[in-house]
């Protein structure tokens, strides 16, 4: 019996000693997370970094200390510890934030608002924009924060060439959902139609900020930079849009190619061909 007991202690001691640094950090971090009533991203990060600092300070292994003596070493340990936590106590991980687009680009919870919106969409399909506006105004009276209705009433005013009202409702939409790609993209179009190219660029650049992988932001900004004769900025944005469209196998590559050709001809006339090629090279665009 004694021999068995001693063997158990020996094995336990060996297992404890064989724990990796990230496993020690994960164990301590899991204990920290377990204490909290609710775990958000900030609490999770605090538990992870504090546990890492505590474990590293107490660790006497020279090799372990050497491994985290650089920024890359610290980043690597954080990543490994993060991965270990997800395997050992995943139930304490912070919940992924809800997709804002799914929240705002959704039906109204108000039945009357939703019914009026459905009627308005039918009028829009029939291109009866005046009646669509009336139905959308009823919807917005019931639910003033109904983003889809705000975006669509702006579309109706734009179709009627009432650009000021279109802008008014796109701005209301953006007050509720500042990252709204639909409103950002289309308010840029309306300002372009009003020949207010600088304001259009501002909205397209907001779209780029929120959605850097969305070609529409670069495409819209590039076209408006062209209108104010900022050819280099226009070219850079159009190149980026072209790369994204190409990767997505979009038909819009034809539009970007046409604009690139127009800019090239203009810059050649102005003896700026070398600048064109330089910007092309920076964007991995091959000029044949």
C-alpha positions in Angstrom: 0.0 0.0 0.0 2.8 2.4 0.9 4.6 1.8 -2.4 1.4 2.5 -4.3 0.9 5.8 -2.4 4.5 6.9 -3.0 4.2 6.1 -6.7 1.0 8.3 -6.9 2.8 11.2 -5.3 5.8 10.8 -7.6 3.6 10.8 -10.7 1.6 13.8 -9.5 4.8 15.7 -8.9 6.1 14.8 -12.3 2.9 16.0 -14.0 3.0 19.3 -12.2 6.6 19.8 -13.1 5.9 18.9 -16.8 3.3 21.6 -17.2 4.2 24.1 -19.9 4.3 27.8 -19.2 1.1 28.4 -21.2 -0.7 25.6 -19.3 0.2 27.2 -16.0 -1.0 30.6 -17.3 -4.2 29.0 -18.6 -4.9 27.3 -15.3 -4.5 30.5 -13.4 -6.5 32.5 -15.9 -9.4 30.0 -15.8 -9.5 30.3 -12.0 -9.6 34.1 -12.4 -12.4 33.9 -15.0 -14.4 31.5 -12.9 -14.7 34.2 -10.1 -16.5 36.7 -12.4 -20.3 36.8 -12.7 -20.0 37.8 -16.3 -17.0 37.6 -18.7 -16.5 40.3 -21.3 -13.4 41.0 -23.5 -11.8 43.4 -21.0 -12.2 41.0 -18.1 -10.8 38.1 -20.2 -7.8 40.1 -21.3 -7.1 41.2 -17.7 -7.2 37.7 -16.4 -5.0 36.4 -19.2 -2.3 39.2 -18.9 -2.3 39.2 -15.0 -2.0 35.4 -14.9 0.8 35.6 -17.4 2.7 38.2 -15.4 2.3 36.2 -12.2 3.4 32.9 -13.6 6.4 34.4 -15.5 7.6 36.2 -12.4 7.5 33.1 -10.3 9.0 30.8 -13.0 12.7 30.0 -12.2 13.4 28.3 -15.6 16.1 30.4 -17.4 15.0 29.0 -20.8 11.4 30.1 -20.2 12.5 33.6 -19.2 14.8 33.8 -22.3 11.9 32.8 -24.5 9.8 35.8 -23.5 12.6 38.4 -23.4 11.4 39.8 -26.8 8.1 41.3 -28.0 7.7 38.4 -30.3 8.2 35.9 -27.5 5.6 37.7 -25.3 3.1 37.7 -28.3 3.8 34.0 -28.9 3.2 33.1 -25.3 0.0 35.1 -25.1 -1.3 33.4 -28.2 -0.4 29.9 -26.9 -2.0 30.7 -23.6 -5.1 32.0 -25.3 -5.4 28.8 -27.3 -4.9 26.7 -24.2 -7.6 28.6 -22.3 -10.1 27.9 -25.2 -9.4 24.2 -24.8 -9.4 24.0 -21.0 -12.2 26.4 -19.9 -14.1 27.5 -23.0 -17.3 28.1 -21.1 -15.7 31.1 -19.5 -14.7 32.7 -22.8 -16.4 36.1 -23.6 -19.4 35.9 -25.9 -18.7 37.1 -29.5 -20.3 40.5 -30.1 -23.4 40.6 -32.2 -23.1 41.5 -35.8 -24.4 45.1 -36.0 -25.6 44.6 -39.6 -27.8 41.7 -38.4 -29.3 44.0 -35.8 -30.0 47.1 -37.8 -30.6 45.6 -41.3 -33.6 43.7 -39.9 -37.4 43.8 -39.8 -39.0 46.1 -37.3 -40.3 44.6 -34.1 -43.3 46.9 -34.5 -45.9 45.0 -36.5 -47.6 48.1 -37.9 -44.3 49.5 -39.0 -43.3 46.3 -40.6 -46.6 46.0 -42.5 -46.3 49.6 -43.8 -42.7 48.8 -44.9 -43.9 45.7 -46.8 -46.5 47.8 -48.6 -43.8 50.5 -49.4 -41.5 47.9 -50.9 -44.3 46.8 -53.3 -44.7 50.5 -54.4 -40.9 50.7 -54.9 -40.9 47.7 -57.1 -43.6 49.3 -59.1 -41.5 52.5 -59.2 -44.3 54.4 -57.5 -42.0 56.3 -55.2 -44.5 58.9 -54.0 -46.8 56.3 -52.6 -43.8 54.4 -51.3 -42.7 57.5 -49.4 -46.2 57.8 -47.8 -46.1 54.2 -46.6 -42.5 54.6 -45.3 -43.5 57.7 -43.4 -46.2 55.7 -41.7 -43.7 53.0 -40.9 -41.3 55.5 -39.4 -44.0 57.1 -37.3 -44.5 53.7 -35.6 -40.8 53.0 -35.4 -38.5 56.1 -35.8 -35.3 53.9 -35.5 -36.2 51.5 -38.4 -33.0 51.7 -40.3 -34.2 49.9 -43.4 -37.2 52.2 -43.7 -34.9 55.3 -43.4 -32.5 54.0 -46.1 -35.4 53.2 -48.4 -37.2 56.5 -48.0 -33.9 58.1 -48.9 -33.8 55.9 -52.0 -37.3 57.1 -53.0 -36.3 60.8 -52.6 -33.2 60.2 -54.6 -35.2 58.6 -57.4 -37.4 61.7 -57.4 -34.2 63.8 -57.6 -35.1 65.4 -54.2 -31.5 65.1 -53.1 -31.8 67.2 -50.0 -34.5 65.0 -48.5 -32.5 61.9 -49.5 -29.5 63.3 -47.6 -31.7 64.1 -44.6 -32.9 60.5 -44.2 -29.5 58.9 -44.9 -28.1 61.1 -42.1 -31.0 60.0 -39.8 -30.0 56.4 -40.6 -26.4 57.1 -39.9 -27.3 58.7 -36.5 -28.7 55.3 -35.5 -26.2 53.1 -37.3 -23.0 55.1 -38.1 -21.3 52.1 -39.7 -24.2 51.5 -42.1 -22.7 50.6 -45.4 -25.9 51.1 -47.3 -26.3 54.7 -46.1 -22.6 55.6 -46.3 -22.4 54.3 -49.9 -25.6 56.0 -51.1 -25.2 59.3 -49.4 -21.8 59.5 -51.2 -23.6 59.0 -54.5 -26.1 61.7 -53.7 -23.4 64.2 -52.8 -21.7 63.3 -56.1 -24.9 64.0 -57.9 -25.0 67.4 -56.2 -21.3 67.9 -57.3 -20.2 68.1 -53.7 -17.3 65.8 -54.3 -15.3 66.6 -51.1 -18.3 65.7 -48.9 -18.9 62.5 -51.0 -15.2 61.5 -50.4 -15.7 62.1 -46.7 -18.5 59.5 -46.5 -16.7 57.0 -48.8 -13.7 57.2 -46.5 -15.9 56.5 -43.5 -17.0 53.4 -45.4 -13.4 52.5 -46.0 -12.7 52.9 -42.3 -15.5 50.7 -41.2 -15.2 48.1 -44.0 -11.6 48.1 -45.4 -12.3 45.1 -47.6 -15.4 46.6 -49.3 -14.4 47.8 -52.8 -17.3 50.2 -53.0 -15.7 52.7 -50.6 -12.5 52.8 -52.6 -14.3 52.9 -56.0 -16.6 55.8 -54.8 -13.7 57.8 -53.3 -11.6 57.2 -56.4 -14.2 58.5 -58.8 -14.7 61.6 -56.6 -11.0 62.3 -56.3 -10.9 62.2 -60.0 -13.5 65.0 -60.1 -11.4 67.3 -58.0 -8.3 66.4 -60.1 -6.5 64.5 -57.4 -5.3 61.9 -59.9 -2.8 60.2 -57.7 -5.3 59.6 -54.8 -7.9 58.6 -57.4 -5.6 56.1 -59.0 -4.5 54.5 -55.7 -8.2 54.0 -54.6 -9.2 52.7 -58.0 -6.3 50.2 -57.9 -7.4 49.0 -54.5 -11.0 48.6 -55.7 -9.8 46.8 -58.8 -7.8 44.3 -56.7 -10.8 43.6 -54.5 -13.2 43.3 -57.4 -10.7 40.9 -59.2 -10.4 38.7 -56.1 -14.3 38.6 -55.8 -14.5 37.9 -59.6 -16.8 40.9 -59.9 -18.0 42.3 -63.2 -17.1 45.7 -61.8 -13.5 45.1 -62.8 -14.6 46.4 -66.3 -15.4 49.7 -64.7 -12.2 50.0 -62.8 -10.2 49.0 -65.9 -12.0 51.8 -67.9 -11.2 54.4 -65.2 -7.6 53.2 -64.9 -7.2 53.6 -68.6 -8.7 57.2 -68.5 -6.3 58.2 -65.7 -3.3 56.7 -67.5 -4.1 58.7 -70.7 -4.4 61.8 -68.7 -1.2 61.3 -66.7 0.7 60.4 -69.9 -0.3 63.8 -71.4 0.9 65.5 -68.2 4.2 63.6 -68.3 3.3 61.7 -65.2 3.6 58.2 -66.6 6.3 57.3 -64.1 4.1 58.3 -61.2 1.3 56.1 -62.6 3.6 53.1 -62.8 5.0 53.7 -59.3 1.4 53.7 -57.8 0.6 50.6 -59.9 3.7 48.8 -58.5 2.8 49.8 -55.0 -0.6 48.1 -55.5 0.9 45.0 -57.2 -0.8 46.0 -60.5 1.1 44.9 -63.6 1.1 47.4 -66.5 1.8 45.7 -69.8 
